[in-house]
Structure formats: C-alpha cells, structure tokens
C-alpha cells in the first residue's frame, strides 16, 4: 500500500512538472510572442467588440477555398472569455489556456486507454510539440480546433469504456459540431459517434450525438435562412465546380510516402526520416499485439476512426495544409505514445529511448517559437516612435484603400490594436494616417509644386504620417476614413449588412 501511494505521488509530480513546462512554453515572453497581423487582429477585434457591445455574430470568417464562411463558435469563445477577463490580449490568452487544457485532456485520454504512465507520455508529447506551442500563440480558428478534437476523442473513449448516460452522446456531437464550425474538415470525426453506435449498439446515444451536432449549427442555420442560403449555395458550387480550379497531384505513393511522414514529423517536431521510424515501430508493435490478442479494444476503435480519415483524406482533391488538420494530431500523439510504451524487451521499456530523440529534434523549433515575434516588435517599436514625438497625445488612425482592390492591412490593423492597448486611441485624437493605395489629401495651403509625400511629416518607421493640418473633410474627400475597433467589427462580423448576400 505504501509503495502504491509513493508511485501515485511520483506520477502526480511528474505530470505536474509536465504541465508547468507546458505553461512556460506557452506564456514565456508574453505578450511579444503573440503574432499580430491582419487576420489575427480581425479575430481578436470580433471577440473584444462583440463582448463590449454584447453582440454575437451568426457567421465566422470566410474560407480560403471560396465565398462561404465557417460558423461563429470561435467568436463566441473569444467573446465569453473577454466578458470574464476584459483585457485586450484576452483572445490570445484564451488560446494559450486551452492549449494547456489540451495537455490535460491528452493525459486523461492516455489514462483511459492504458494507464497513468501512458497518460504522462501523451501529456509530454503534447506539451513539447512545436505545433501545439505555435497554436497557443497564433490566433486563428483552425488552431482553436485542437481542444475540440482532443475533447471529442476523450468523450468517445468515456462513452465506449464506461456506462455513461445519453447526455454524454449529446456532448460528443456538440463538441464535434463546434469543431466543424471552426473548420469543416473536423467533420472527419463524425465517424466517432458511428463507431460508438456499432460498438455499444445504443441508438439513443447516436441520436443524441446527432442532435448535438445540429444544435451547434443553429446560429449558421439562422443566418442561412435569412440570407438566401449563402453558405450552402457556395459550398455546393465549390463541391461541384469550384474544386476543379486547382489541381493538386494526388497519388497513393505521394500520400503514403510523403504526406503522412511529413505530417507526423511536423506534429512532433522531428525529421521526416525519424517520423518514418516512429510510424514503423507503431505499425509493427500494433501488429505484434494484435497477433497476441493483447491490443486494447479502445485503441482498436481509434485505429478504425483514423483509418476512415486516412482513406477519405486521400480522396480530398485540394491541398492538405497541416494547420487545417489539427483534428488528426491526437491520433499522431496517441500512436506515438503507444509505440514508445509498448516497445519492450521482457520488462525493460526500451521505447523510452525514443523520447530523448523527440526532445532533441524538437528543441530548435521550440526554442525558435519562444522568441519575440519580429513583426509584433516592429509594430511596438513604430508606435513607441510615434509616442516619443507626441508623448501626451491620443490619435485617430486613418487608412485608405481603393475600392475593389485588395490591400494588405497588417500594419494598419496592428498599429490600431497597439494604440488601443496603450490607451492612445481616441475618436477625437490627433489625426494620423497609414497609406495603402491612395493619394494623400492635398491641403489648400500647400503649393501644387510640392511633392505630396513631402507635404506630410513621417512620424515613425511604420509610415505613419501627420494629418493634423488637414481638415477631416479634406481627408474624406481624398478617400480616407478613420478606423477603430468598432469599425473593424462592423466590417467583418456584420459584413452581410452591406453585402446583402
């Protein structure tokens, strides 16, 4: 009994150490590690302004594949967290927190599958994974899918391992549905309720899971019914015609030989050749245990779920970006941990020698992610230059981009965000501008022979110019407009008010 308690205590402290390591790897150099940019500021502003205005969008961001949107649950999470923790960096902090929760969920998965030490190995792989560390600091909806993929796998294992009520089935469907709202490729995990139905033969649980998925899509359904089925129509167009616009070489040879070793390597932060070794060890170990009839049933069902996604992903016609396939990473971690845990000689766990190699190979990528983000520091330094020239001023930021012409807004949006962070933004502040495509306003008291760019003092390395000598009407006449967080919210969260799809 004493030895058992000592073993439990040791396991607790090891897991606690891994969790603390995960926290350090995700919050070190905060907030300068958090990457700024056009899309990340857009997402943050929707969460911040949605909370400030107590408004909840009905759609998410647009897909890169075509003119259709994801669901709004990503925005809802950021809004709810900002209401609890009203700080301008709360969207990034939320992403970092759920990345730490991911470690805990993977630990719980490991305990359910095999036992305590297996859970600890899984937690360690999740804590030091470069992709998981990156996803904790890069604010995008597909990085948000990590948590829901892990939750779906854990709830599935609980359902098949324990005699849980039908509400767990509802929760499984709801979690998968939220993940699909974040990125539609998460739909590959819909196989989990089907496997649970085949294994447990409880139709009511499956129906509750289906109901959970439907509930998660209610906001999108409301949007669709009031906007001429905009997303449904455009997804259908993409599936029937739009997908033919891009050709991606797609052979079984490329898929098996190139894609999966690269994806495995990316998840663990190791070279491709070492990923091939890990995959081989897993397959051989799985085959040996299957032959001896010692393979855990729960793991068999997870392998079936993985094989289903393995096949359907092969027949996906588009490019396979690793970042969009976060829902498959729990399988990579589980199968890698299984290879480590079951590579034994008699009672000697020789598979543990794999862990130091994973740590060694992943360290450069992890260390690189701990540094300050270069673009973020450029924005901070540029705003500090502005503050030094006007130490006691607040600012109103203007921008201009020609209609129907794409513009890169990373500097503009990020500058606005940092001004807001430093309490330097005001609707009645000193007028400043950052140009994209437009000509500068021409004040009446400047000579026509004077070059326009020389007519305005440049205030920082970001290209900020002083519009304080120009009237607001002259600025507007030249095609410029002031931007604010509420302006960005209306532009991206209420886009259909103007577009009327």
C-alpha positions, 0 to 999 in steps of 0.5 A: 500500500505504501509503495502504491501511494509513493508511485501515485505521488511520483506520477502526480509530480511528474505530470505536474512538472509536465504541465508547468513546462507546458505553461512556460512554453506557452506564456514565456515572453508574453505578450511579444510572442503573440503574432499580430497581423491582419487576420489575427487582429480581425479575430481578436477585434470580433471577440473584444467588440462583440463582448463590449457591445454584447453582440454575437455574430451568426457567421465566422470568417470566410474560407480560403477555398471560396465565398462561404464562411465557417460558423461563429463558435470561435467568436463566441469563445473569444467573446465569453472569455473577454466578458470574464477577463476584459483585457485586450490580449484576452483572445490570445490568452484564451488560446494559450489556456486551452492549449494547456487544457489540451495537455490535460485532456491528452493525459486523461485520454492516455489514462483511459486507454492504458494507464497513468504512465501512458497518460504522462507520455501523451501529456509530454508529447503534447506539451513539447510539440512545436505545433501545439506551442505555435497554436497557443500563440497564433490566433486563428480558428483552425488552431482553436480546433485542437481542444475540440478534437482532443475533447471529442476523442476523450468523450468517445473513449468515456462513452465506449469504456464506461456506462455513461448516460445519453447526455454524454452522446449529446456532448460528443456531437456538440463538441464535434459540431463546434469543431466543424464550425471552426473548420469543416474538415473536423467533420472527419470525426463524425465517424466517432459517434458511428463507431460508438453506435456499432460498438455499444449498439445504443441508438439513443446515444447516436441520436443524441450525438446527432442532435448535438451536432445540429444544435451547434449549427443553429446560429449558421442555420439562422443566418442561412435562412435569412440570407438566401442560403449563402453558405450552402449555395457556395459550398455546393458550387465549390463541391461541384465546380469550384474544386476543379480550379486547382489541381493538386497531384494526388497519388497513393505513393505521394500520400503514403510516402510523403504526406503522412511522414511529413505530417507526423514529423511536423506534429512532433517536431522531428525529421521526416526520416525519424517520423518514418521510424516512429510510424514503423515501430507503431505499425509493427508493435500494433501488429505484434499485439494484435497477433497476441490478442493483447491490443486494447479494444479502445485503441482498436476503435481509434485505429478504425476512426483514423483509418476512415480519415486516412482513406477519405483524406486521400480522396480530398482533391485540394491541398492538405495544409497541416494547420487545417488538420489539427483534428488528426494530431491526437491520433499522431500523439496517441500512436506515438505514445503507444509505440514508445510504451509498448516497445519492450524487451521482457520488462525493460521499456526500451521505447523510452529511448525514443523520447530523448530523440523527440526532445532533441529534434524538437528543441530548435523549433521550440526554442525558435517559437519562444522568441519575440515575434519580429513583426509584433516588435516592429509594430511596438517599436513604430508606435513607441516612435510615434509616442516619443514625438507626441508623448501626451497625445491620443490619435485617430488612425486613418487608412485608405484603400481603393475600392475593389482592390485588395490591400494588405492591412497588417500594419494598419490593423496592428498599429490600431490594436497597439494604440488601443492597448496603450490607451492612445486611441481616441475618436477625437485624437490627433489625426494620423494616417497609414497609406495603402493605395491612395493619394494623400489629401492635398491641403489648400495651403500647400503649393501644387509644386510640392511633392505630396509625400513631402507635404506630410511629416513621417512620424515613425518607421511604420509610415505613419504620417501627420494629418493634423493640418488637414481638415477631416473633410479634406481627408474624406474627400481624398478617400480616407476614413478613420478606423477603430475597433468598432469599425473593424467589427462592423466590417467583418462580423456584420459584413452581410449588412452591406453585402446583402448576400 
